[in-house]
Amino acid sequence: MPYPTAREQAYAAIKYVAEYAMEFNVDPCRPVAAGDSTGGNMTVAVTCCQGMQRPGHCISRRL
């Protein structure tokens, strides 16, 4: 998978959950991104990059 496809897919998943928060029964004002191993790296990459490049979808916590 060529770079940055994985990061873009991870961001798309976070954006999807934020947009359909009520259907998932989650608070759209407090999104949290979490991951382990590669998922942890993706969490950092997505939250850091999206904050600089895509304002509007703010991640409130990282695990």
C-alpha positions as CSV (number, residue, x, y, z in Angstrom):
1,M,0.0,0.0,0.0
2,P,1.6,3.3,-1.1
3,Y,2.1,6.1,1.4
4,P,0.0,7.9,2.6
5,T,-2.9,5.5,1.8
6,A,-3.1,3.9,5.3
7,R,-3.1,7.3,7.0
8,E,-5.8,8.6,4.7
9,Q,-8.0,5.5,5.3
10,A,-7.5,5.9,9.1
11,Y,-8.5,9.5,8.9
12,A,-11.6,8.6,6.8
13,A,-12.6,6.1,9.5
14,I,-12.3,8.8,12.2
15,K,-14.2,11.3,10.1
16,Y,-17.0,8.7,9.4
17,V,-17.5,8.0,13.0
18,A,-17.6,11.7,13.8
19,E,-20.2,12.4,11.1
20,Y,-22.4,9.5,12.2
21,A,-21.8,9.8,16.0
22,M,-25.4,9.7,16.9
23,E,-25.8,6.3,15.1
24,F,-22.9,4.9,17.1
25,N,-24.2,6.4,20.3
26,V,-21.0,8.4,21.0
27,D,-20.3,12.0,21.9
28,P,-19.2,13.8,18.7
29,C,-17.5,16.5,20.8
30,R,-15.1,14.1,22.4
31,P,-13.6,11.8,19.9
32,V,-10.7,9.5,21.0
33,A,-8.2,7.8,18.8
34,A,-6.4,4.7,20.1
35,G,-4.2,2.0,18.7
36,D,-1.6,-0.6,19.5
37,S,1.7,-1.3,17.6
38,T,1.0,-0.1,14.0
39,G,-2.4,1.2,15.1
40,G,-0.6,3.4,17.7
41,N,1.6,4.8,15.0
42,M,-1.4,5.5,12.8
43,T,-3.1,7.2,15.7
44,V,-0.3,9.6,16.1
45,A,0.1,10.2,12.4
46,V,-3.6,10.9,11.8
47,T,-4.1,13.1,14.9
48,C,-1.0,15.1,14.3
49,C,-1.4,15.5,10.5
50,Q,-5.2,16.1,10.6
51,G,-4.7,18.9,13.1
52,M,-2.4,20.8,10.8
53,Q,-4.0,20.0,7.5
54,R,-7.7,19.5,8.2
55,P,-9.2,21.8,10.8
56,G,-12.7,20.9,12.0
57,H,-12.3,17.3,13.2
58,C,-10.4,17.6,16.5
59,I,-9.3,14.5,18.4
60,S,-9.7,15.1,22.1
61,R,-7.6,12.2,23.3
62,R,-5.0,9.7,22.1
63,L,-4.4,6.4,23.8
